[in-house]
Structure formats: C-alpha cells, structure tokens
Amino acid sequence: MRKWTALAVLAVAAFPAAAAADVTTKDVTLTSGKDEIKAFVATPEGKGPFPGVVVIQEWWGLNDWMKDQAKHLAKQGYVAIAPDLYRGKVATDRSKAQELMKGMPQDRALRDLKAATDYLAKSEDVDKSKLGVIGWCMGGGLALQASLKDDRLVACVMCYGRVVTNEAALKPLKAEVLGVFGTKDMGIKIEDVRKFAEAAKKAEKKVEIKEYEAGHGFMREGKENAAYDEKSAKSAWEEIDKFFARALKGK
C-alpha cells in the first residue's frame, strides 16, 4: 500500500489543485467472470463511508495519467477504483492503442466494470447507495454503457465518449449524466452529442452537456498530446467536481 503526500500528488497532477489531504492507494485483484483482473484503488484519508467512483481508462490503458485521475477523485472524498481492462498492457502510440481497443471484447469490458462496481458496493469504506462512474475517450462511452446496464450507478460522467442517440436505448438509464465534449472533436461529432442530449430529454433522462472549444482528448496533459487544452481541462474538472459533489454528496 502506498501513501501519496500532498506535495507528491501536486508534482504529478493533471488536474486543478485540490485540498491538501493524503490519499492511500493500493492494487487489488477483482474476479470478473472466470478471470482475475487487477485494479488501482485510491481512498481518501479519514473515516468513511465515502461515495465510490469507477474510473475507466482511455484507449491507452491503465497508465499513470489514469491513476492520477483516480487520486484526484480520492482527494475530493471518493473511493476511486480503476480496473485494468487491458490485463496489464499499456499503449504509448496510437497504433498500439487501437490494436488493444479492438482486441478488447465489449462484453468483457462491461463485466470488468461490473466487478469494479461490486468491489465498491461490498467495501466497508463505501456508501453503496452513492456510486458513480467516469471515463474518457473509449472509457467515456463505456461509462454510459455501464450506467445503462447497472442501476447501482447513480452518477455518470462521460468525457468525449461514444454517445447513444436512440431514445428507446436510453430508457434503462437510471444515472444522472454529465457529458464533457469538444466542439472540434473529429471523432465524436458535436452534432451527434446534441442528438444524444435531445434523445435523453425525450426519454426523460437527466443529461447535461458541457461543450468546449477543443478537440478530442483535450483533458489529458502531456507534451505528446497536441489536443490538450489547459483552460478547457481546468473548467471541465471544475464542472465534474461540482457534479459529483451534488449527485453523490448532496452538496
């Protein structure tokens, strides 16, 4: 088990500064069907139970950036769990990321996410009535799909992930949704995002969309990511933090 001090977290942060609270992290093993998979867990210091959030990777895999996002959420007062959907593999170039994403069966990924949700629901540190999910890119689409299939998830944040524009397909959705999207995204077209919002409205679902003048992947800091937009990323995290605070903490 590893402890990250406030200084250490700030040194690697890819999000707005948070309160100077310590976060405890650990790696755990989950049972997903007949498989055993690893997951990264970040827990706030202090006495629980806390709300819980499932954190879903981009197509790159469960890399350090994803773990940083889990730690950010823990600093905000949530037990965050990030399951390793690629079974230990991490991509550093687009061709490998695409290969790993295409090789990941959708049903297996959703089963892994259910296992992560199960972990939160069974944890003494977590309030099982206050569970959420967040994902980016590939993980953003999976966050919505997981919410459609698991009504224990009451709050969903999808960051530039694949949307659903069919009203009937959104009927099972119980979670309140915050969508974070870039108007310059060439993969997830903003026109389709707006169709998703309209379909959700017709289906009488709670879906709020935040649009930013940015491209796909604009929240991920890194010299290799030309799409990163610091101002938009900071604003998006502020909206995400407010959303989870209201939906999972009642603030």
C-alpha positions in Angstrom: 0.0 0.0 0.0 1.4 3.4 -0.9 0.7 6.9 0.5 0.9 10.0 -1.6 1.6 13.2 0.2 0.1 16.5 -0.9 3.4 17.5 -2.4 3.9 14.3 -4.3 0.4 14.5 -5.7 0.8 18.1 -6.8 4.0 17.1 -8.6 2.2 14.7 -10.9 -1.2 16.3 -11.1 -3.0 16.7 -14.4 -6.0 18.5 -12.9 -6.8 21.6 -10.8 -5.2 21.8 -7.3 -7.3 20.0 -4.7 -7.3 20.1 -0.9 -4.1 19.1 0.8 -5.3 15.7 2.1 -3.4 12.5 1.9 -4.6 9.7 -0.3 -4.0 6.0 0.2 -3.5 3.8 -2.9 -3.3 0.1 -3.5 -3.6 -2.5 -6.2 -6.4 -5.1 -5.8 -7.5 -8.2 -7.6 -11.1 -8.5 -8.9 -13.0 -11.5 -10.0 -14.6 -10.9 -13.4 -16.5 -14.0 -14.6 -13.8 -16.6 -14.7 -11.0 -14.1 -14.9 -9.0 -12.3 -12.3 -8.0 -8.7 -13.2 -6.1 -6.0 -11.4 -7.4 -2.6 -10.4 -6.0 0.5 -8.9 -7.8 1.9 -5.8 -7.4 5.4 -4.3 -9.0 6.0 -0.9 -9.4 9.3 1.0 -7.9 9.7 4.4 -10.4 9.9 7.2 -13.5 8.0 8.3 -16.0 6.6 5.7 -18.2 5.5 4.3 -17.4 7.6 1.2 -19.2 7.7 -2.1 -17.5 5.5 -4.7 -16.5 6.1 -8.3 -15.4 3.7 -11.0 -12.7 5.3 -13.2 -12.5 4.0 -16.8 -9.3 4.2 -18.9 -8.8 5.8 -22.3 -7.7 3.6 -25.2 -4.1 3.9 -23.9 -4.8 1.6 -21.0 -4.4 2.0 -17.2 -1.4 4.3 -17.3 -0.1 6.9 -14.8 -2.5 9.6 -16.1 -5.5 7.4 -15.4 -4.2 6.7 -11.9 -3.7 10.5 -11.4 -7.4 11.0 -12.1 -8.4 8.4 -9.6 -6.1 10.1 -7.0 -7.8 13.4 -7.8 -11.2 11.9 -7.1 -9.9 10.4 -3.8 -8.7 13.8 -2.8 -12.2 15.1 -3.4 -13.6 12.5 -1.0 -14.4 9.4 -3.1 -13.1 5.9 -3.1 -12.0 5.6 -6.7 -11.3 2.3 -8.5 -9.7 2.0 -11.9 -9.9 -1.6 -13.3 -7.3 -2.7 -15.8 -9.4 -3.5 -18.9 -6.3 -4.4 -21.0 -5.0 -7.0 -18.5 -1.6 -5.3 -17.8 -1.0 -3.8 -21.3 -0.5 -0.1 -21.9 0.0 1.7 -25.2 2.3 4.6 -25.9 1.4 5.1 -29.6 -1.8 5.3 -31.4 -1.5 2.1 -33.5 -0.9 0.0 -30.4 -3.8 1.7 -28.6 -6.1 1.0 -31.5 -4.9 -2.6 -31.5 -5.6 -3.0 -27.8 -9.0 -1.4 -28.0 -10.1 -3.5 -30.9 -8.9 -6.6 -29.1 -11.0 -5.9 -26.0 -14.5 -7.5 -26.2 -17.2 -5.1 -25.2 -19.0 -7.7 -23.1 -15.8 -8.5 -21.2 -15.1 -4.8 -20.5 -18.6 -4.3 -19.1 -18.2 -7.4 -17.0 -14.9 -6.0 -15.6 -16.7 -2.7 -14.8 -19.4 -4.6 -13.0 -16.7 -6.3 -11.0 -15.3 -2.9 -10.1 -18.7 -1.7 -9.1 -19.2 -4.9 -7.0 -15.9 -4.1 -5.2 -17.2 -0.6 -4.2 -20.6 -1.9 -3.2 -19.0 -4.5 -0.9 -16.4 -2.2 0.7 -17.0 -1.0 4.2 -15.4 2.3 3.2 -18.0 3.0 0.6 -21.7 4.0 0.7 -23.2 1.6 -1.8 -26.1 3.9 -2.4 -23.8 6.6 -3.8 -21.9 5.1 -6.7 -20.7 6.9 -9.8 -18.6 6.3 -12.9 -16.3 8.4 -15.1 -14.5 7.7 -18.3 -12.5 9.4 -21.0 -12.4 8.6 -24.8 -13.1 4.8 -25.0 -13.9 5.0 -21.3 -16.4 7.7 -21.8 -18.5 5.5 -24.0 -18.1 2.6 -21.6 -19.2 4.8 -18.7 -22.5 5.4 -20.4 -22.9 1.7 -21.4 -22.1 0.6 -17.8 -24.8 3.0 -16.5 -27.3 1.6 -18.9 -26.7 -1.9 -17.6 -26.1 -1.3 -13.8 -28.7 0.7 -11.9 -26.4 0.9 -8.9 -24.6 3.7 -10.7 -26.4 7.0 -9.9 -24.0 9.5 -11.4 -22.1 9.2 -14.8 -19.5 11.4 -16.3 -18.6 10.7 -19.9 -15.7 12.7 -21.3 -15.7 12.7 -25.2 -17.0 9.2 -25.3 -19.3 7.4 -27.8 -22.9 8.6 -27.4 -26.3 6.9 -27.8 -28.8 8.8 -30.0 -31.7 6.3 -29.9 -34.4 7.4 -27.4 -35.5 3.8 -26.7 -32.0 2.6 -26.0 -31.7 5.2 -23.2 -34.8 4.0 -21.4 -32.9 1.8 -18.9 -30.7 4.7 -17.8 -31.1 5.5 -14.1 -27.9 7.6 -13.6 -27.8 11.3 -13.9 -25.2 12.1 -16.7 -22.7 14.9 -17.2 -21.2 14.9 -20.7 -17.9 16.7 -21.4 -17.3 17.2 -25.2 -15.2 19.3 -27.5 -16.8 21.1 -30.4 -13.6 20.5 -32.5 -13.7 16.7 -31.9 -13.4 14.9 -35.2 -14.2 11.5 -33.7 -17.2 12.3 -31.5 -19.1 14.8 -33.6 -20.7 17.6 -31.6 -23.8 17.2 -33.8 -24.2 13.6 -32.5 -23.6 14.8 -28.9 -26.5 17.2 -29.3 -28.7 14.4 -30.8 -27.8 12.4 -27.7 -28.9 15.3 -25.4 -32.2 15.6 -27.3 -32.9 11.8 -27.2 -32.2 11.8 -23.5 -34.6 14.7 -23.0 -37.3 12.9 -24.9 -36.6 9.8 -22.8 -37.0 12.0 -19.7 -33.4 11.3 -18.5 -31.2 13.8 -16.6 -28.4 14.6 -19.0 -26.3 17.8 -19.0 -23.8 18.6 -21.7 -20.8 20.9 -21.4 -19.2 21.9 -24.6 -15.6 23.3 -25.0 -13.9 24.7 -28.0 -11.4 21.9 -28.0 -10.6 18.6 -29.8 -10.7 15.0 -28.7 -8.6 14.2 -25.7 -8.3 17.8 -24.6 -8.2 16.9 -20.8 -5.1 14.7 -20.9 -2.0 16.7 -20.1 1.2 15.7 -21.9 3.7 17.1 -24.4 2.8 14.3 -26.8 -0.9 15.3 -26.8 -1.4 18.3 -29.1 -5.1 18.4 -28.2 -4.5 19.2 -24.6 -6.2 22.5 -23.7 -5.3 23.6 -20.2 -8.1 26.2 -19.8 -10.8 23.8 -21.0 -9.4 20.9 -19.0 -9.5 23.0 -15.8 -13.0 24.2 -16.5 -14.1 20.6 -17.2 -12.7 19.3 -13.9 -14.5 22.1 -12.0 -17.8 21.0 -13.6 -17.0 17.4 -12.9 -16.2 18.1 -9.2 -19.4 20.1 -8.8 -21.5 17.4 -10.5 -20.2 14.5 -8.3 -20.5 16.7 -5.2 -24.1 17.3 -5.9 -25.0 13.9 -7.3 -23.1 11.8 -4.8 -22.7 14.0 -1.7 -25.9 16.1 -2.0 -23.9 19.4 -2.0 
